Amino acid sequence: MLGLASSALLVPAAQAQAAASVRGLPDFTELVEQVGPSVVNIRTSEKVRASPGQGSDEEMQELFKRFFGVPMPNAPRQSPRQNRPQAEESQPKGQGSGFVLTSDGYIMTNAHVVDGADEVLVTLTDKREFKAKIVGADKRTDVAVVKIAATGLPAVKVGDVSRLKVGEWVMAIGSPFGLENSVTAGIVSAKQRDTGEYLPYIQTDVAINPGNSGGPLINMRGEVVGINSQIYSRSGGYMGIAFAIPMDEAIRVSEQLRSSGRVSRGRIGVQIDQVTKDVAESLGLGKAQGVLVRGVEEGSPADKAGIEAGDIILRFDGKALEKAADLPRIVGNTKPGSRVGLTVFRRGANKDLTVTVAEVEPEKTVAQRSSDKKASPASAEHFGLVVADLTDAQKKELRVRGGVRIESAAEPASRAGLREGDVILAIANQEVLSAKDFDSIMGRVDKARPVSLLIRRGDSAQYVLIRPAK
């Protein structure tokens, strides 16, 4: 009887323990009610203008035969041309999520959500829809700010990322696959995850899918601690690993975007690498730390400060550097023009230097500069292109009699998919044999209208429609 009584007593105890465990699980309902109204759906569209014969199969065949001497393989059947009037229409480009940063209409999202969009539509949870203006977007951190004409909006509360702990519960709200106001939850898997040049990401196991991009990552206090930005996937869908941009970094970027429309970053002009354990031991450094300088740009701030190839930078502006990724982030966040102290390890001893931080040039400017390559005329710069003549060896290798090689492609050329190394064979159905031809043709095209380019990439030729910068 005693044994039976003891067993009977154990059952309620186990049930009580299970009940306590259940009661200990987080309840997200209040968080959804609190933050949900601040989350928005973002849809983008682009304008497509088609003109008679532009990029047609017949012209593709003719130019392919002219350049390569043979018909294009797998050629589609030709169809009679139809004399249709030129028209421009908006086509859906993509969708994502965002959240209200301020009550007067500033909304934060990912740069890749609005990249290349001609129109941005923001839908609130109360079903009101607004056309948004892109205030600014920073591709390096994947942060963008858009503005809608509305007031009295429910803004989010921004949390302190430094208080975020691994294992802590977090929640995401967004529009995966267009399913608006979807809520998912999980835990923080890691912090300071190195997957980007300028950002240490927050890793979570919150279910994130296409359409969640730009939505908020929320802690149990109802504060936004990150912007859901990327996933690790071999299938294209969620596989248990997601990355969010830390909110402290995102706010810093957004403040610059709102004030000037762009982000100003510092640079010192060094090529860097990780300090391995073997290198550290061979140099007498003790442990693998700091940043190895592999090269110094001539005339750069680093060169002027006396930094040499082979130096190991241990500290920058008073901050210890543990790995190579730390340096570009800290330098990038330093205001250009600042005089900053740094410590290098050189030939067995520490040496203190002072460097004046320069500014990273905007992406467009960097792409359009060329000191040792043939620059393009103003009309080509408008399309973001810098080209150079093909060498005889390149022509022979590609089996073409002319064309120009793209040396750099900034917006809007990069948005159209053009990239360094592509060979332009024709512009607006006019053959390009040299950079001189390229200059002449680009000087005549209407800079306000899209233009078709026949390009060679690898072993294939294709048409690309490039739309001018706004």
N, C-alpha and C positions, 0 to 999 in steps of 0.2 A: 504493500500500500504506500509505503514511504517513497519507493521508487516512482510509482505512478504520480504521486503528488508532485515530486520534483520535476518530472517531465511536463506536467500540466503547468507548472509555474514558469518553465522555460519558454513556452509558446507565446504567452502575452509579452514577455520581455523582448523576444525577437521581433514581434509585431510592432512594439513600441519603438525599437531601434530603427526599423524600416520606415515607420511613420515619421520619425525625426529626420531621417535621411531625405524623405520626400519633401518635408517642410523646408529643408535646407536648400533646395534647388531654387535658382533665381526665377523671379516672376517679371517678365518684360512688359506686361500690359500697360503699366503706368508710364514706362519709358516711351512706348509707341504713342500713347496719347499726348505725351509731352513734346516729343520731337517730331512726330509724324507730320504735322502741319507745316513744318519748315522744309521738308524734302520736296523737291520738284522733279518733274520729268522733262527731259530736254530732247527735242527732235530737231534735226538739221536737214537742210536741203541745198542742192546746188543747181545753178541755172545751166542748162545745156542748150546750145544753139547749133542747129544743123543747117548746112547750106547745100544746095544741089551739087552732087558730085564730090563733095569734100570727103576724102578718105574712102572713096568708092572702091569696089573690087576691081573695076576696069583699070583705074589709075594705079592701083597697087600693082596689078599685073604688069602694066606698061613700064613703071619705074623699076620693078624687080628685074624684068627682062633687060632693061637698058643697063642696069648696073652689073648684073650677074651673067647676062648672056643666055639665060635659060628661063623657061616658064617657072613660076613659083610652084613648089610642090604642094599637093593637096589643095589645088586651087578650087574655090567654090564656083559654081556655075554663074555665069554672068546673066544679069537680068536687065531689061531695058530701063534706061534712066527715066525718071519721072520729074517733070519740071514743077517741083513744088516750091512755094514761096518760103523764104527763110523764116524760121520761127524760133522762139526761145521759150523754153518751158522749165519749170522747177521739177526736179526729181528728188525723191527721198535719198538722203545720203547716209544717215545713221541716227542712233539715239543713245541716250545715256541718262545719267541722273545728276543732281546737283542739290545744293541746299542754300537757304537764305542766310547770307552773311550779315546784312544790316536791314533794318526795317524799311529803309527807303529804296530798296530794290536791287542791291548788289547781291549777286549770286555766285557761289564758287563751284567749280567743276574741274574736270581734267582738260588739259590742252588738246589731247587727242580726240576728245568728244566734239569739239568745235572746229578742229583743224580743217581748213579748206571749205568751210560752209559759207554759202552766200546768204542763207537765212537761218536764224536760230529761233525756235519756238519753245517757250517755257510754259508748262502747264502746272498750275498749283493743285493742291489736294481738293480745293473747292471747285475744281473744273474750270476756273478762269484761265484764259490763254493769252499770252503776251508775246509780241515780237521783241527779241532781245538784241541789244547792241553788244558786240564783243569789245570790252574795255581793254583787254590785253591777254596774251597767252604766252607762257614760257615753256618751250618744249623741253628744256634741260631738266626741269623738275616736274613737268606734266601738270602744271597748275594754270588755270584760266579763270578770269573773272568776267561775267557778263552783267548787263544792267537792264532792268525792265522798268517801265514807267508805272510804278505802283508805290504806295506808302502804307504804313501800318501793318507791314508783313511780320509774321512771327519769326524772329531771328534766332539762330541757335546760340547756345552757350558754348564757349570754347574752353576745353579742358587743358590741364597741365600735363603735358606728355611725360615730364620727368617723374610724375607720380604713378605712371602706368607700370604695372608689374606683369611679368611673364606668368601665365596661368590665370590671369584675371578675365572675368567674363566681359564680352563686348558684343555689340549688336550692330547690324547693318540694315539700312532701309534704302531701297532703290527700285529700279525697273528692269530686272533681268528678263531678257527676251521680250521686252515691252510690257511685262506684267507689272503695272504700276503699283507702288506702295507695298512691295513685297518685303517682309521682315525675315531676316535670318540671324542666327546667333552662334557664338562659339567662344573660344578663348584666345588670348594672346599667346602665340607659339614662340615668338622670339622678338627681341628689339635690336635696333642697330644692325639690321640685316643688309649686307652690302650687295645691292643689285643695280645700283645706279651711280653715275659719276658724281653727282652732287648731294645725293640723299641717302641716309641710312633708314631703310624702310621698317615699318612694323609688320611682322608676319603673323597671320592669324589662320585659324581653321574655319572661319566664317564662310558659309557658302556664297561665293561671288561668281557671277556669270556675266556674259556679254549683256550690257545694259545697266549693270550695277556701277560701271565706271563713273566716277565723279560724285557718288553718293557718300554720305557720312558714315564713319565708324564711331560708335557711341559707347561710352563707358556706363557703368551702373548708376552713375550720378546724373545721367542725362546730358553729359557734356560730349561734344565732338572732339575726338582725339586724333582723327586721321581722315584722309580722303581715300576711299577704295579705288585703286588704280590698276593693279596688275594681278594676274594669276600665273602659277606654274602649271602647265598642262601639256600633255602629249596628245590629247584628243581634241583640244579646243574648248572643252568644258571644264567645270570645276573638278579638281582632284585632291582637295583638302589643303591646298597651300595658296594663300592669297596675301597680297602685299598692299599696305596703305601708306600714303605719304603722311609723315608726322605733322600734326597741326601747327606746331611752332614754326616749322620751316615753311608751311603753306601760307601762314599769316604774314611772315616776313616778305615772301614773294608777292602776295596779294597787295600789300601796302605800296610796293613799288609800282605794280601794274596800275593801281588806281591813281597814283600821283603822276606817273609819266608814261604809262602804257608799255613799259619795257623794264627789264631787270638789269641793273648795273652790277657787274661782278669784277673781282680783282684777279690779277694774274701776275706771276713773276717771271715766267719764261723758262721753265725747266722740264726736261723729260725725266720721268721717275719710274722706280720699280720697287718691289717689295724687298726688304732685308731678310734674307733667309737665315736659318740657324747656322748653316755652314759658314756663310759670309761673316755673320756676327762673331762666331768663335775665331775665325781666322784673323779678324781685325782686332781682337781683344775687346770687343764691345760688351761682352758679358752675356747678353740675351738678344734675341731678335726683336729689335725695336727701331723706330724711326723710319725715314724714307730715303732710299738710295737715289742719288742724282746720277742719271746716266748721261745726260747732256745738258748744256746751257746754251740758249739762243744768244747769238752775238748781238750785243747792244741792248739786251733785255734788262729789266730791273735786277734779275739775279746776277747777270754778268757784271753790271755796274757795282753790285754789292760785294763782289768778290767770291761768289759761290762757284765752286769748281766741280767738274765731273769727278765722281768718286766720293764726294762728300756724302755724309749721312746726316740729314736734317733731323734733329732730335726734338726741338721745340720751335714753335712759331707763335709769336705774340703771347708768350707765356704759357701756351698750351702744349702739353706733351703729345707727341705723335707716336701712336702705337703701330700703325700700319700705313701703307702707301695711300689708301683711299682717304685718310684723314687730311692730307695736305690740300688737295684741290677743293675740298669742302670748306676748310678754314680760310684759305686764301680767297676763295670765291665769295665768302661772306664778309670779307674785309673791304672797307670803303676805299675805292681807288684814290690814290694820292696820299694815303696814310704811310707814315714812316714806322716800320714795325721791326722789332728785334727778333732775331732767331739764333739758334745755337746749332752748330754743325760739329760732327765728329770727323776729324781729319788727321790722318797719320798718327793715331793713338792718343789724340788730345782733343778736348772740346775747344771750340773757337766761337766767340760771339760776333755777330755781324748785324748790320742794319740795312734793310731793303725798303725802297719806296715802291709801293704796290701800284701797278698800272691797271688799266681797265680792259677787260675782254671786249673786243669789238663785237657789235651786234652781228648775228648770224648772216644777215643779208650782206653787210659790208665786207665781212671776211670772205664770203663766197665770190664777191664781185671784184676783189682786189687781185691783181696779178702783176708782179714786177718783171718776171722773166718770161711771161707768156703773152701772146697777142690778146689785147683787150678788145671787147666788143663795143659797138657804138651805143649811144644812149638808148636807142630802141631795143637793143638786145639786153641791156641792163634792166630795162623795164620788165622784161620777161625773166630776169634772173639768170642769164646765161653768160658764161665766159668760155670761149672756144679757141682751138689752135689747129693749124694745118696738120694733116696726116703726113708722116714721113713716108718715103718710098717703100721702106720695109713694111710699114703698117699697111699701106695700100696693097702690097703684094700678099701679105698674110691674109688680109680680108677679101682679097680678089675683087677690089673695087678700083675705079679709075679716079675717084675723087671723094669729097666729103670732108667734114671737120669733126674733130674729137672734142667732146664736152670736157673741159677742165674743171668746171665747178657749176653746180646748179642750185641756185637759191630759190626762194619763193618768187613767182608762182611755178617755175619750171619743176622744182622738186615736188610740189603738190601734184603735178601732172604725172609724176612717176619717173621723170628724167633724172639721170644720175651721172656722176663722173665716169668716163670711159665709154659712154654711148657715142655712136657716130651718126651725125646728122647727114643724110643723103639728099634730102629735098625739103623745101619750105614752101607751103601753099602750092604744091605741085610744080615748083620750080627747082630744077636740079642745082645742087650745091657742089662745086668742084673744089673750092678753096675757101679760106677765111675771107678773102676779098669778096667772093661771091656771097658769102654769108652776110658780110657787112652791107653789101648793096641791097640784098633782098630784105633783110631786117629793117633797113632804113626806109623801105617803101611800104611795109605792112602797116595796117591800121592798128595802132597800139591799144585802141579801145575795144577791139574785137578778138575773138579766139583765132588761133592760127594752127593749121595742121602741119606736123613734121613727120617725115618718113625717117625712121632711125634704124640703125643696125645695132643689135645687141647680141654678142656671141655669134651664133650661126643663123640667127633669124632676123627678119625685118618686120617692122610693124609701124602702124600709124599711131601718133600721140597727139591729142588735142590739148594745146596749152592756152589757158585763159590768162589775160593780163592781170597785173596786180591792181587792187582797188585804189 
